[in-house]
């Protein structure tokens, strides 16, 4: 039997290098596992081991434990949460007090601060807005109906004009009616311009000017309810037994009562001012618009074309006729 020759192991030989490489690959992680680890997330430290070495090296991949790199102090988070909690708590208590005051007033058990003169003015304003809204509704309906009348007159004028050319025996009669319909259309468009101006002005007065004042009135009514709610609490705590906790609660309630009192008085002054200016503005606007409405309607139905045109010039109303040419850039 032939004797086997012992193989001399050399650390620098190719065979030794291949064996070491195979051992490293066997000891290392699977390729699929490594790819899933990379896709799933990035570890903070990477551990690598080499065959033949008894040490393990830990390489930090990130110097910050936060993924976005921002450090938020814990005290800041606590302060923010506490501030939100106090805001919600204060809003809840205020809502509870106002609801209790509202129900007690409805049931006739609670006292209510009333300014008789202002309440009468507010009620008169609401009634005026309802009536002006009715005027606006009727004016829009009238304008819409009259617009269709003008369109019908225009169509009739075109039809008469066409028939005057195709019916020689009735040419004069058809021509006369066509001209009269065109004249009615021209005056009708002038009246439509006046009606549109009247409707637009009443709409601004009713839905913008009056509504702005009523918005302040609603804010005033909410402030009045808060004022009475805290006034009731102050009266109740003032009559209760005095101890350390009740005195502190009374002082806090008086502080909030003073704040709502200032707000209530400020809004009451705002309502007084707006009611005064609204009344003056309403008289000026409606005086002009009612005069326009009367003059335009009277001139149109009396057939006075000159008076109708004069009315529009008096109130600086410019018409946009459908067939009119656009002005040049020099005229603009």
MODELLER restraints for C-alpha pairs under 7 A, 6 or more apart:
rsr = mdl.restraints
at = mdl.atoms
rsr.add(forms.Gaussian(group=physical.xy_distance, feature=features.Distance(at['CA:10:A'], at['CA:16:A']), mean=6.90, stdev=0.5))
rsr.add(forms.Gaussian(group=physical.xy_distance, feature=features.Distance(at['CA:24:A'], at['CA:50:A']), mean=6.74, stdev=0.5))
rsr.add(forms.Gaussian(group=physical.xy_distance, feature=features.Distance(at['CA:24:A'], at['CA:51:A']), mean=6.28, stdev=0.5))
rsr.add(forms.Gaussian(group=physical.xy_distance, feature=features.Distance(at['CA:44:A'], at['CA:60:A']), mean=5.92, stdev=0.5))
rsr.add(forms.Gaussian(group=physical.xy_distance, feature=features.Distance(at['CA:44:A'], at['CA:61:A']), mean=5.35, stdev=0.5))
rsr.add(forms.Gaussian(group=physical.xy_distance, feature=features.Distance(at['CA:44:A'], at['CA:62:A']), mean=6.00, stdev=0.5))
rsr.add(forms.Gaussian(group=physical.xy_distance, feature=features.Distance(at['CA:45:A'], at['CA:58:A']), mean=5.99, stdev=0.5))
rsr.add(forms.Gaussian(group=physical.xy_distance, feature=features.Distance(at['CA:45:A'], at['CA:59:A']), mean=5.39, stdev=0.5))
rsr.add(forms.Gaussian(group=physical.xy_distance, feature=features.Distance(at['CA:45:A'], at['CA:60:A']), mean=4.50, stdev=0.5))
rsr.add(forms.Gaussian(group=physical.xy_distance, feature=features.Distance(at['CA:45:A'], at['CA:61:A']), mean=5.64, stdev=0.5))
rsr.add(forms.Gaussian(group=physical.xy_distance, feature=features.Distance(at['CA:46:A'], at['CA:58:A']), mean=5.65, stdev=0.5))
rsr.add(forms.Gaussian(group=physical.xy_distance, feature=features.Distance(at['CA:46:A'], at['CA:59:A']), mean=5.32, stdev=0.5))
rsr.add(forms.Gaussian(group=physical.xy_distance, feature=features.Distance(at['CA:46:A'], at['CA:60:A']), mean=6.70, stdev=0.5))
rsr.add(forms.Gaussian(group=physical.xy_distance, feature=features.Distance(at['CA:47:A'], at['CA:56:A']), mean=6.57, stdev=0.5))
rsr.add(forms.Gaussian(group=physical.xy_distance, feature=features.Distance(at['CA:47:A'], at['CA:57:A']), mean=5.82, stdev=0.5))
rsr.add(forms.Gaussian(group=physical.xy_distance, feature=features.Distance(at['CA:47:A'], at['CA:58:A']), mean=5.03, stdev=0.5))
rsr.add(forms.Gaussian(group=physical.xy_distance, feature=features.Distance(at['CA:47:A'], at['CA:59:A']), mean=6.85, stdev=0.5))
rsr.add(forms.Gaussian(group=physical.xy_distance, feature=features.Distance(at['CA:48:A'], at['CA:56:A']), mean=6.07, stdev=0.5))
rsr.add(forms.Gaussian(group=physical.xy_distance, feature=features.Distance(at['CA:48:A'], at['CA:57:A']), mean=5.87, stdev=0.5))
rsr.add(forms.Gaussian(group=physical.xy_distance, feature=features.Distance(at['CA:49:A'], at['CA:55:A']), mean=6.98, stdev=0.5))
rsr.add(forms.Gaussian(group=physical.xy_distance, feature=features.Distance(at['CA:49:A'], at['CA:56:A']), mean=5.32, stdev=0.5))
rsr.add(forms.Gaussian(group=physical.xy_distance, feature=features.Distance(at['CA:97:A'], at['CA:229:A']), mean=5.77, stdev=0.5))
rsr.add(forms.Gaussian(group=physical.xy_distance, feature=features.Distance(at['CA:98:A'], at['CA:225:A']), mean=6.24, stdev=0.5))
rsr.add(forms.Gaussian(group=physical.xy_distance, feature=features.Distance(at['CA:98:A'], at['CA:226:A']), mean=5.76, stdev=0.5))
rsr.add(forms.Gaussian(group=physical.xy_distance, feature=features.Distance(at['CA:98:A'], at['CA:229:A']), mean=5.77, stdev=0.5))
rsr.add(forms.Gaussian(group=physical.xy_distance, feature=features.Distance(at['CA:101:A'], at['CA:110:A']), mean=6.78, stdev=0.5))
rsr.add(forms.Gaussian(group=physical.xy_distance, feature=features.Distance(at['CA:101:A'], at['CA:229:A']), mean=5.40, stdev=0.5))
rsr.add(forms.Gaussian(group=physical.xy_distance, feature=features.Distance(at['CA:104:A'], at['CA:110:A']), mean=4.78, stdev=0.5))
rsr.add(forms.Gaussian(group=physical.xy_distance, feature=features.Distance(at['CA:105:A'], at['CA:111:A']), mean=6.65, stdev=0.5))
rsr.add(forms.Gaussian(group=physical.xy_distance, feature=features.Distance(at['CA:105:A'], at['CA:112:A']), mean=6.90, stdev=0.5))
rsr.add(forms.Gaussian(group=physical.xy_distance, feature=features.Distance(at['CA:112:A'], at['CA:228:A']), mean=6.54, stdev=0.5))
rsr.add(forms.Gaussian(group=physical.xy_distance, feature=features.Distance(at['CA:113:A'], at['CA:228:A']), mean=6.85, stdev=0.5))
rsr.add(forms.Gaussian(group=physical.xy_distance, feature=features.Distance(at['CA:129:A'], at['CA:206:A']), mean=6.03, stdev=0.5))
rsr.add(forms.Gaussian(group=physical.xy_distance, feature=features.Distance(at['CA:132:A'], at['CA:206:A']), mean=6.43, stdev=0.5))
rsr.add(forms.Gaussian(group=physical.xy_distance, feature=features.Distance(at['CA:133:A'], at['CA:206:A']), mean=6.61, stdev=0.5))
rsr.add(forms.Gaussian(group=physical.xy_distance, feature=features.Distance(at['CA:136:A'], at['CA:199:A']), mean=6.32, stdev=0.5))
rsr.add(forms.Gaussian(group=physical.xy_distance, feature=features.Distance(at['CA:136:A'], at['CA:202:A']), mean=6.41, stdev=0.5))
rsr.add(forms.Gaussian(group=physical.xy_distance, feature=features.Distance(at['CA:136:A'], at['CA:203:A']), mean=6.57, stdev=0.5))
rsr.add(forms.Gaussian(group=physical.xy_distance, feature=features.Distance(at['CA:139:A'], at['CA:199:A']), mean=6.26, stdev=0.5))
rsr.add(forms.Gaussian(group=physical.xy_distance, feature=features.Distance(at['CA:140:A'], at['CA:199:A']), mean=6.60, stdev=0.5))
rsr.add(forms.Gaussian(group=physical.xy_distance, feature=features.Distance(at['CA:143:A'], at['CA:192:A']), mean=6.69, stdev=0.5))
rsr.add(forms.Gaussian(group=physical.xy_distance, feature=features.Distance(at['CA:143:A'], at['CA:195:A']), mean=6.28, stdev=0.5))
rsr.add(forms.Gaussian(group=physical.xy_distance, feature=features.Distance(at['CA:150:A'], at['CA:185:A']), mean=5.56, stdev=0.5))
rsr.add(forms.Gaussian(group=physical.xy_distance, feature=features.Distance(at['CA:150:A'], at['CA:188:A']), mean=6.00, stdev=0.5))
rsr.add(forms.Gaussian(group=physical.xy_distance, feature=features.Distance(at['CA:153:A'], at['CA:181:A']), mean=5.70, stdev=0.5))
rsr.add(forms.Gaussian(group=physical.xy_distance, feature=features.Distance(at['CA:153:A'], at['CA:185:A']), mean=6.23, stdev=0.5))
rsr.add(forms.Gaussian(group=physical.xy_distance, feature=features.Distance(at['CA:154:A'], at['CA:181:A']), mean=6.64, stdev=0.5))
rsr.add(forms.Gaussian(group=physical.xy_distance, feature=features.Distance(at['CA:154:A'], at['CA:182:A']), mean=6.51, stdev=0.5))
rsr.add(forms.Gaussian(group=physical.xy_distance, feature=features.Distance(at['CA:154:A'], at['CA:185:A']), mean=6.05, stdev=0.5))
rsr.add(forms.Gaussian(group=physical.xy_distance, feature=features.Distance(at['CA:157:A'], at['CA:178:A']), mean=4.32, stdev=0.5))
rsr.add(forms.Gaussian(group=physical.xy_distance, feature=features.Distance(at['CA:157:A'], at['CA:181:A']), mean=5.08, stdev=0.5))
rsr.add(forms.Gaussian(group=physical.xy_distance, feature=features.Distance(at['CA:157:A'], at['CA:182:A']), mean=5.97, stdev=0.5))
rsr.add(forms.Gaussian(group=physical.xy_distance, feature=features.Distance(at['CA:158:A'], at['CA:178:A']), mean=6.85, stdev=0.5))
rsr.add(forms.Gaussian(group=physical.xy_distance, feature=features.Distance(at['CA:160:A'], at['CA:174:A']), mean=5.14, stdev=0.5))
rsr.add(forms.Gaussian(group=physical.xy_distance, feature=features.Distance(at['CA:160:A'], at['CA:175:A']), mean=6.64, stdev=0.5))
rsr.add(forms.Gaussian(group=physical.xy_distance, feature=features.Distance(at['CA:160:A'], at['CA:177:A']), mean=6.62, stdev=0.5))
rsr.add(forms.Gaussian(group=physical.xy_distance, feature=features.Distance(at['CA:160:A'], at['CA:178:A']), mean=5.08, stdev=0.5))
rsr.add(forms.Gaussian(group=physical.xy_distance, feature=features.Distance(at['CA:161:A'], at['CA:174:A']), mean=6.44, stdev=0.5))
rsr.add(forms.Gaussian(group=physical.xy_distance, feature=features.Distance(at['CA:161:A'], at['CA:175:A']), mean=5.93, stdev=0.5))
rsr.add(forms.Gaussian(group=physical.xy_distance, feature=features.Distance(at['CA:161:A'], at['CA:178:A']), mean=5.45, stdev=0.5))
rsr.add(forms.Gaussian(group=physical.xy_distance, feature=features.Distance(at['CA:163:A'], at['CA:174:A']), mean=6.63, stdev=0.5))
rsr.add(forms.Gaussian(group=physical.xy_distance, feature=features.Distance(at['CA:164:A'], at['CA:170:A']), mean=6.53, stdev=0.5))
rsr.add(forms.Gaussian(group=physical.xy_distance, feature=features.Distance(at['CA:164:A'], at['CA:171:A']), mean=4.21, stdev=0.5))
rsr.add(forms.Gaussian(group=physical.xy_distance, feature=features.Distance(at['CA:164:A'], at['CA:174:A']), mean=4.97, stdev=0.5))
rsr.add(forms.Gaussian(group=physical.xy_distance, feature=features.Distance(at['CA:164:A'], at['CA:175:A']), mean=5.76, stdev=0.5))
rsr.add(forms.Gaussian(group=physical.xy_distance, feature=features.Distance(at['CA:165:A'], at['CA:171:A']), mean=6.52, stdev=0.5))
rsr.add(forms.Gaussian(group=physical.xy_distance, feature=features.Distance(at['CA:187:A'], at['CA:300:A']), mean=6.79, stdev=0.5))
rsr.add(forms.Gaussian(group=physical.xy_distance, feature=features.Distance(at['CA:187:A'], at['CA:305:A']), mean=6.69, stdev=0.5))
rsr.add(forms.Gaussian(group=physical.xy_distance, feature=features.Distance(at['CA:191:A'], at['CA:296:A']), mean=6.27, stdev=0.5))
rsr.add(forms.Gaussian(group=physical.xy_distance, feature=features.Distance(at['CA:191:A'], at['CA:300:A']), mean=6.90, stdev=0.5))
rsr.add(forms.Gaussian(group=physical.xy_distance, feature=features.Distance(at['CA:193:A'], at['CA:319:A']), mean=6.02, stdev=0.5))
rsr.add(forms.Gaussian(group=physical.xy_distance, feature=features.Distance(at['CA:194:A'], at['CA:296:A']), mean=6.73, stdev=0.5))
rsr.add(forms.Gaussian(group=physical.xy_distance, feature=features.Distance(at['CA:194:A'], at['CA:312:A']), mean=6.81, stdev=0.5))
rsr.add(forms.Gaussian(group=physical.xy_distance, feature=features.Distance(at['CA:198:A'], at['CA:289:A']), mean=5.84, stdev=0.5))
rsr.add(forms.Gaussian(group=physical.xy_distance, feature=features.Distance(at['CA:198:A'], at['CA:293:A']), mean=6.90, stdev=0.5))
rsr.add(forms.Gaussian(group=physical.xy_distance, feature=features.Distance(at['CA:213:A'], at['CA:274:A']), mean=6.06, stdev=0.5))
rsr.add(forms.Gaussian(group=physical.xy_distance, feature=features.Distance(at['CA:216:A'], at['CA:271:A']), mean=6.35, stdev=0.5))
rsr.add(forms.Gaussian(group=physical.xy_distance, feature=features.Distance(at['CA:217:A'], at['CA:271:A']), mean=6.16, stdev=0.5))
rsr.add(forms.Gaussian(group=physical.xy_distance, feature=features.Distance(at['CA:220:A'], at['CA:264:A']), mean=6.53, stdev=0.5))
rsr.add(forms.Gaussian(group=physical.xy_distance, feature=features.Distance(at['CA:220:A'], at['CA:267:A']), mean=5.29, stdev=0.5))
rsr.add(forms.Gaussian(group=physical.xy_distance, feature=features.Distance(at['CA:220:A'], at['CA:268:A']), mean=6.23, stdev=0.5))
rsr.add(forms.Gaussian(group=physical.xy_distance, feature=features.Distance(at['CA:223:A'], at['CA:260:A']), mean=6.87, stdev=0.5))
rsr.add(forms.Gaussian(group=physical.xy_distance, feature=features.Distance(at['CA:223:A'], at['CA:263:A']), mean=6.66, stdev=0.5))
rsr.add(forms.Gaussian(group=physical.xy_distance, feature=features.Distance(at['CA:223:A'], at['CA:264:A']), mean=5.11, stdev=0.5))
rsr.add(forms.Gaussian(group=physical.xy_distance, feature=features.Distance(at['CA:224:A'], at['CA:264:A']), mean=5.77, stdev=0.5))
rsr.add(forms.Gaussian(group=physical.xy_distance, feature=features.Distance(at['CA:226:A'], at['CA:260:A']), mean=6.62, stdev=0.5))
rsr.add(forms.Gaussian(group=physical.xy_distance, feature=features.Distance(at['CA:227:A'], at['CA:257:A']), mean=6.55, stdev=0.5))
rsr.add(forms.Gaussian(group=physical.xy_distance, feature=features.Distance(at['CA:227:A'], at['CA:260:A']), mean=5.32, stdev=0.5))
rsr.add(forms.Gaussian(group=physical.xy_distance, feature=features.Distance(at['CA:227:A'], at['CA:261:A']), mean=5.76, stdev=0.5))
rsr.add(forms.Gaussian(group=physical.xy_distance, feature=features.Distance(at['CA:227:A'], at['CA:264:A']), mean=6.73, stdev=0.5))
rsr.add(forms.Gaussian(group=physical.xy_distance, feature=features.Distance(at['CA:230:A'], at['CA:253:A']), mean=6.92, stdev=0.5))
rsr.add(forms.Gaussian(group=physical.xy_distance, feature=features.Distance(at['CA:230:A'], at['CA:257:A']), mean=5.29, stdev=0.5))
rsr.add(forms.Gaussian(group=physical.xy_distance, feature=features.Distance(at['CA:231:A'], at['CA:257:A']), mean=6.34, stdev=0.5))
rsr.add(forms.Gaussian(group=physical.xy_distance, feature=features.Distance(at['CA:234:A'], at['CA:250:A']), mean=6.60, stdev=0.5))
rsr.add(forms.Gaussian(group=physical.xy_distance, feature=features.Distance(at['CA:234:A'], at['CA:253:A']), mean=6.25, stdev=0.5))
rsr.add(forms.Gaussian(group=physical.xy_distance, feature=features.Distance(at['CA:234:A'], at['CA:254:A']), mean=6.30, stdev=0.5))
rsr.add(forms.Gaussian(group=physical.xy_distance, feature=features.Distance(at['CA:237:A'], at['CA:250:A']), mean=5.98, stdev=0.5))
rsr.add(forms.Gaussian(group=physical.xy_distance, feature=features.Distance(at['CA:292:A'], at['CA:311:A']), mean=6.93, stdev=0.5))
rsr.add(forms.Gaussian(group=physical.xy_distance, feature=features.Distance(at['CA:295:A'], at['CA:311:A']), mean=6.59, stdev=0.5))
rsr.add(forms.Gaussian(group=physical.xy_distance, feature=features.Distance(at['CA:296:A'], at['CA:308:A']), mean=5.64, stdev=0.5))
rsr.add(forms.Gaussian(group=physical.xy_distance, feature=features.Distance(at['CA:296:A'], at['CA:311:A']), mean=6.38, stdev=0.5))
rsr.add(forms.Gaussian(group=physical.xy_distance, feature=features.Distance(at['CA:299:A'], at['CA:305:A']), mean=6.79, stdev=0.5))
rsr.add(forms.Gaussian(group=physical.xy_distance, feature=features.Distance(at['CA:299:A'], at['CA:307:A']), mean=5.72, stdev=0.5))
rsr.add(forms.Gaussian(group=physical.xy_distance, feature=features.Distance(at['CA:299:A'], at['CA:308:A']), mean=5.15, stdev=0.5))
rsr.add(forms.Gaussian(group=physical.xy_distance, feature=features.Distance(at['CA:300:A'], at['CA:308:A']), mean=6.28, stdev=0.5))
